[in-house]
Amino acid sequence: QSLCERRGCCWSPQSDTAVPWCFFSSNHGYKVDGELRDTAEGFQATLRRLSSPSLFGADVDAVLLTAQHQTPNRFRFKITDPKTQRFEVPHEHVGPFGGPAASNISYRV
């Protein structure tokens, strides 16, 4: 409990052991800044960091969410720093997706 509260998280013991007792409050994380932008593969959105204590330091204030509706059953999202390119581990079995976005998706985002 004390570690949870020192991190600035909420502590709420539950009778259901499958429910986390330590969790972020609603002022942690990121929020969509502006409108969603449609792309051939899905959509993009700029996310802005909410004012909250930092857990790890060196937080990125604005990130880019890129979403792809690759198939009716597969949704891919990627969060990147639009100002700084970072190393990405190459994956030999997953190539780039060029669209178009699946139209008969079986999920909601």
Secondary structure, 3 states (H helix, E strand, C coil): CHHHHHCCCEECCCCCCCCCCEECCCCCCEEECCCCEECCCEEEEEEEECCCCCCCCCCCCEEEEEEEEEECCEEEEEEECCCCCCCCCCCCCCCCCCCCCCCCCCCCC
